[in-house]
Amino acid sequence: MIGLACVLFLDLGATIVLRWWAVAGLVLAWVVLFVIACAWWTPHPRRVPWLAVTGLVLWVVAVAGVSLATRG
Protein backbone atom coordinates (compact mmCIF):
# COMPACT_ATOMS: atom_id res chain seq x y z
CA MET A 1 0.00 0.00 0.00
CA ILE A 2 2.93 2.33 0.62
CA GLY A 3 4.10 1.63 -2.91
CA LEU A 4 0.71 2.65 -4.27
CA ALA A 5 0.90 5.87 -2.28
CA CYS A 6 4.26 6.60 -3.91
CA VAL A 7 2.83 5.85 -7.34
CA LEU A 8 0.00 8.31 -6.68
CA PHE A 9 2.56 11.05 -6.03
CA LEU A 10 4.33 10.15 -9.29
CA ASP A 11 1.04 10.25 -11.17
CA LEU A 12 0.02 13.62 -9.77
CA GLY A 13 3.52 15.03 -10.17
CA ALA A 14 3.46 14.11 -13.84
CA THR A 15 1.23 17.13 -14.49
CA ILE A 16 4.46 19.03 -15.13
CA VAL A 17 5.40 16.93 -18.17
CA LEU A 18 2.15 15.29 -19.32
CA ARG A 19 -1.11 16.56 -20.68
CA TRP A 20 -4.20 16.57 -18.48
CA TRP A 21 -5.80 13.57 -20.21
CA ALA A 22 -2.72 11.41 -19.62
CA VAL A 23 -2.66 12.34 -15.93
CA ALA A 24 -6.39 11.63 -15.68
CA GLY A 25 -5.79 8.20 -17.19
CA LEU A 26 -2.98 7.49 -14.76
CA VAL A 27 -5.10 8.53 -11.79
CA LEU A 28 -7.97 6.39 -13.04
CA ALA A 29 -5.60 3.42 -13.36
CA TRP A 30 -4.34 4.13 -9.83
CA VAL A 31 -7.89 4.09 -8.46
CA VAL A 32 -8.47 0.69 -10.08
CA LEU A 33 -5.19 -0.62 -8.63
CA PHE A 34 -6.11 0.74 -5.20
CA VAL A 35 -9.51 -0.94 -5.23
CA ILE A 36 -7.86 -4.24 -6.18
CA ALA A 37 -5.28 -3.75 -3.42
CA CYS A 38 -8.01 -3.19 -0.85
CA ALA A 39 -9.76 -6.35 -2.00
CA TRP A 40 -6.52 -8.39 -1.91
CA TRP A 41 -5.24 -6.98 1.40
CA THR A 42 -6.29 -9.96 3.55
CA PRO A 43 -6.75 -12.91 1.17
CA HIS A 44 -3.65 -12.32 -1.02
CA PRO A 45 -1.19 -10.03 0.80
CA ARG A 46 1.81 -11.14 -1.30
CA ARG A 47 0.17 -9.84 -4.48
CA VAL A 48 -0.34 -6.28 -3.24
CA PRO A 49 3.26 -5.07 -3.84
CA TRP A 50 2.99 -6.18 -7.46
CA LEU A 51 0.16 -3.72 -7.93
CA ALA A 52 2.57 -0.90 -7.03
CA VAL A 53 5.06 -2.29 -9.55
CA THR A 54 2.29 -2.35 -12.15
CA GLY A 55 1.46 1.27 -11.38
CA LEU A 56 5.10 2.25 -11.74
CA VAL A 57 5.37 0.48 -15.09
CA LEU A 58 2.19 2.23 -16.29
CA TRP A 59 3.67 5.57 -15.23
CA VAL A 60 6.91 4.95 -17.13
CA VAL A 61 5.03 3.82 -20.23
CA ALA A 62 2.73 6.85 -20.05
CA VAL A 63 5.54 9.35 -19.60
CA ALA A 64 7.64 7.83 -22.39
CA GLY A 65 4.70 7.18 -24.71
CA VAL A 66 3.00 10.55 -24.37
CA SER A 67 6.32 12.37 -24.61
CA LEU A 68 7.15 10.58 -27.84
CA ALA A 69 3.63 10.93 -29.25
CA THR A 70 3.40 14.67 -28.62
CA ARG A 71 6.86 15.34 -29.97
CA GLY A 72 6.80 17.39 -33.11
Backbone as a printed PyTorch tensor [residue, N CA C, xyz], in Angstrom:
tensor([[[  0.8240,  -1.1930,   0.0000],
         [  0.0000,   0.0000,   0.0000],
         [  0.8700,   1.2600,   0.0000]],

        [[  2.0220,   1.1870,   0.6460],
         [  2.9290,   2.3320,   0.6240],
         [  3.4200,   2.5840,  -0.7960]],

        [[  3.6740,   1.4980,  -1.5180],
         [  4.0990,   1.6300,  -2.9100],
         [  3.0410,   2.3070,  -3.7580]],

        [[  1.7850,   1.9860,  -3.5230],
         [  0.7140,   2.6480,  -4.2710],
         [  0.6120,   4.1260,  -3.9140]],

        [[  0.8910,   4.4580,  -2.6660],
         [  0.9040,   5.8730,  -2.2850],
         [  2.0090,   6.6180,  -3.0280]],

        [[  3.1540,   5.9860,  -3.1620],
         [  4.2620,   6.5980,  -3.9090],
         [  3.9000,   6.7670,  -5.3780]],

        [[  3.2400,   5.7680,  -5.9440],
         [  2.8280,   5.8460,  -7.3440],
         [  1.8280,   6.9770,  -7.5440]],

        [[  0.9490,   7.2020,  -6.5680],
         [  0.0040,   8.3140,  -6.6820],
         [  0.7470,   9.6430,  -6.7610]],

        [[  1.7820,   9.8210,  -5.9560],
         [  2.5630,  11.0530,  -6.0290],
         [  3.2550,  11.2010,  -7.3780]],

        [[  3.7470,  10.0990,  -7.9470],
         [  4.3350,  10.1530,  -9.2880],
         [  3.2840,  10.5480, -10.3160]],

        [[  2.1040,   9.9450, -10.2180],
         [  1.0390,  10.2480, -11.1710],
         [  0.6320,  11.7140, -11.1060]],

        [[  0.4400,  12.2170,  -9.9060],
         [  0.0230,  13.6150,  -9.7650],
         [  1.1580,  14.5770, -10.0990]],

        [[  2.3720,  14.1800,  -9.8290],
         [  3.5180,  15.0280, -10.1710],
         [  3.8010,  15.0790, -11.6560]],

        [[  3.2300,  14.1480, -12.3960],
         [  3.4580,  14.1130, -13.8390],
         [  2.7180,  15.2320, -14.5650]],

        [[  1.9310,  16.0190, -13.8450],
         [  1.2310,  17.1310, -14.4900],
         [  2.2140,  18.1430, -15.0780]],

        [[  3.4380,  18.1100, -14.6190],
         [  4.4590,  19.0320, -15.1290],
         [  4.8580,  18.6620, -16.5560]],

        [[  4.8950,  17.3710, -16.8610],
         [  5.4020,  16.9260, -18.1660],
         [  4.3450,  16.2920, -19.0630]],

        [[  3.1800,  15.9550, -18.5260],
         [  2.1490,  15.2890, -19.3170],
         [  0.9340,  16.1760, -19.4920]],

        [[  0.1440,  15.8460, -20.4760],
         [ -1.1120,  16.5610, -20.6770],
         [ -2.1440,  16.0850, -19.6650]],

        [[ -3.2070,  16.8630, -19.5150],
         [ -4.1980,  16.5670, -18.4820],
         [ -4.8590,  15.2090, -18.6980]],

        [[ -5.1070,  14.8310, -19.9470],
         [ -5.7960,  13.5740, -20.2150],
         [ -4.9250,  12.3720, -19.8530]],

        [[ -3.6110,  12.5050, -19.9960],
         [ -2.7160,  11.4140, -19.6180],
         [ -2.6750,  11.2720, -18.0990]],

        [[ -2.6510,  12.3830, -17.3960],
         [ -2.6570,  12.3380, -15.9270],
         [ -3.9890,  11.7870, -15.4280]],

        [[ -5.0790,  12.1660, -16.0660],
         [ -6.3920,  11.6330, -15.6770],
         [ -6.4410,  10.1180, -15.8800]],

        [[ -5.8550,   9.6370, -16.9590],
         [ -5.7930,   8.1960, -17.1930],
         [ -4.9490,   7.4820, -16.1640]],

        [[ -3.8330,   8.0880, -15.7900],
         [ -2.9800,   7.4930, -14.7600],
         [ -3.6860,   7.4500, -13.4070]],

        [[ -4.3810,   8.5080, -13.0690],
         [ -5.1000,   8.5340, -11.7870],
         [ -6.2430,   7.5220, -11.8040]],

        [[ -6.9170,   7.3960, -12.9250],
         [ -7.9750,   6.3870, -13.0370],
         [ -7.4040,   4.9770, -12.8830]],

        [[ -6.2580,   4.7250, -13.5140],
         [ -5.6030,   3.4200, -13.3590],
         [ -5.1870,   3.2020, -11.9090]],

        [[ -4.7310,   4.2570, -11.2420],
         [ -4.3400,   4.1340,  -9.8340],
         [ -5.5490,   3.7820,  -8.9660]],

        [[ -6.6820,   4.3950,  -9.2350],
         [ -7.8860,   4.0910,  -8.4560],
         [ -8.2640,   2.6220,  -8.6230]],

        [[ -8.1720,   2.1100,  -9.8420],
         [ -8.4650,   0.6890, -10.0790],
         [ -7.4890,  -0.1880,  -9.3110]],

        [[ -6.1970,   0.1490,  -9.3660],
         [ -5.1940,  -0.6250,  -8.6300],
         [ -5.4290,  -0.5550,  -7.1270]],

        [[ -5.8550,   0.5900,  -6.6250],
         [ -6.1100,   0.7420,  -5.2000],
         [ -7.3070,  -0.0940,  -4.7510]],

        [[ -8.3460,  -0.1250,  -5.5690],
         [ -9.5140,  -0.9400,  -5.2340],
         [ -9.1260,  -2.4180,  -5.2030]],

        [[ -8.3300,  -2.8450,  -6.1750],
         [ -7.8610,  -4.2350,  -6.1800],
         [ -6.9940,  -4.5090,  -4.9570]],

        [[ -6.1370,  -3.5700,  -4.5940],
         [ -5.2750,  -3.7480,  -3.4220],
         [ -6.1010,  -3.8700,  -2.1420]],

        [[ -7.1490,  -3.0860,  -2.0310],
         [ -8.0110,  -3.1950,  -0.8500],
         [ -8.7150,  -4.5450,  -0.8040]],

        [[ -9.1000,  -5.0510,  -1.9630],
         [ -9.7590,  -6.3510,  -2.0050],
         [ -8.7870,  -7.4880,  -1.7020]],

        [[ -7.5310,  -7.3350,  -2.0950],
         [ -6.5220,  -8.3860,  -1.9090],
         [ -5.7920,  -8.2900,  -0.5770]],

        [[ -6.0280,  -7.2550,   0.1960],
         [ -5.2420,  -6.9830,   1.4020],
         [ -5.1630,  -8.1850,   2.3350]],

        [[ -6.2820,  -8.8190,   2.6370],
         [ -6.2870,  -9.9600,   3.5490],
         [ -6.1230, -11.3010,   2.8400]],

        [[ -6.8570, -11.5660,   1.7490],
         [ -6.7470, -12.9080,   1.1660],
         [ -5.4460, -13.1580,   0.4050]],

        [[ -4.8640, -12.1360,  -0.2060],
         [ -3.6480, -12.3190,  -1.0150],
         [ -2.6310, -11.2120,  -0.7280]],

        [[ -2.0730, -11.1530,   0.4620],
         [ -1.1910, -10.0280,   0.7970],
         [  0.1100, -10.0010,  -0.0090]],

        [[  0.5590, -11.1340,  -0.5190],
         [  1.8090, -11.1420,  -1.2960],
         [  1.6460, -10.5620,  -2.6920]],

        [[  0.4240, -10.4130,  -3.1470],
         [  0.1660,  -9.8450,  -4.4760],
         [  0.1170,  -8.3200,  -4.4640]],

        [[ -0.1390,  -7.7300,  -3.3240],
         [ -0.3430,  -6.2760,  -3.2370],
         [  0.8800,  -5.4800,  -3.6930]],

        [[  2.1220,  -5.8500,  -3.3350],
         [  3.2620,  -5.0710,  -3.8400],
         [  3.3850,  -5.0800,  -5.3650]],

        [[  2.9160,  -6.1290,  -5.9980],
         [  2.9870,  -6.1850,  -7.4560],
         [  2.0520,  -5.1760,  -8.1110]],

        [[  1.0310,  -4.7640,  -7.4030],
         [  0.1630,  -3.7150,  -7.9280],
         [  0.9000,  -2.3780,  -7.9910]],

        [[  1.7510,  -2.1210,  -7.0030],
         [  2.5660,  -0.9040,  -7.0340],
         [  3.5670,  -0.9600,  -8.1860]],

        [[  4.1360,  -2.1220,  -8.4130],
         [  5.0640,  -2.2890,  -9.5460],
         [  4.3160,  -2.0550, -10.8600]],

        [[  3.1030,  -2.5690, -10.9550],
         [  2.2880,  -2.3550, -12.1480],
         [  2.0030,  -0.8690, -12.3520]],

        [[  1.6940,  -0.1680, -11.2860],
         [  1.4600,   1.2730, -11.3760],
         [  2.6960,   2.0300, -11.8190]],

        [[  3.8520,   1.6080, -11.3310],
         [  5.1040,   2.2530, -11.7380],
         [  5.3900,   2.0060, -13.2130]],

        [[  5.1640,   0.7890, -13.6740],
         [  5.3740,   0.4790, -15.0930],
         [  4.4110,   1.2950, -15.9590]],

        [[  3.1580,   1.4070, -15.5410],
         [  2.1940,   2.2270, -16.2850],
         [  2.6390,   3.6820, -16.3510]],

        [[  3.1940,   4.1920, -15.2580],
         [  3.6680,   5.5720, -15.2280],
         [  4.8190,   5.7690, -16.2130]],

        [[  5.7740,   4.8410, -16.2140],
         [  6.9150,   4.9470, -17.1320],
         [  6.4460,   4.8790, -18.5750]],

        [[  5.5520,   3.9500, -18.8670],
         [  5.0330,   3.8240, -20.2310],
         [  4.2760,   5.0920, -20.6400]],

        [[  3.4970,   5.6390, -19.7400],
         [  2.7330,   6.8460, -20.0550],
         [  3.6510,   8.0360, -20.3040]],

        [[  4.6320,   8.2160, -19.4410],
         [  5.5410,   9.3510, -19.6030],
         [  6.3250,   9.2220, -20.9090]],

        [[  6.8660,   8.0420, -21.1640],
         [  7.6400,   7.8320, -22.3890],
         [  6.7370,   7.8970, -23.6190]],

        [[  5.5880,   7.2230, -23.5570],
         [  4.6960,   7.1800, -24.7060],
         [  4.1120,   8.5290, -25.0680]],

        [[  3.6040,   9.2440, -24.0990],
         [  3.0030,  10.5530, -24.3740],
         [  4.0720,  11.5480, -24.7910]],

        [[  5.2390,  11.4660, -24.2190],
         [  6.3210,  12.3740, -24.6060],
         [  6.7230,  12.1410, -26.0620]],

        [[  6.8020,  10.8750, -26.4530],
         [  7.1510,  10.5780, -27.8440],
         [  6.0110,  10.9090, -28.8080]],

        [[  4.7750,  10.6790, -28.3790],
         [  3.6270,  10.9290, -29.2500],
         [  3.3870,  12.4150, -29.4790]],

        [[  3.6530,  13.2500, -28.4800],
         [  3.3980,  14.6750, -28.6180],
         [  4.6050,  15.4330, -29.1430]],

        [[  5.6590,  14.7210, -29.4030],
         [  6.8620,  15.3430, -29.9660],
         [  6.6010,  15.7230, -31.4120]],

        [[  7.0390,  16.8710, -31.7850],
         [  6.7980,  17.3940, -33.1130],
         [  7.4500,  16.6350, -34.1590]]])
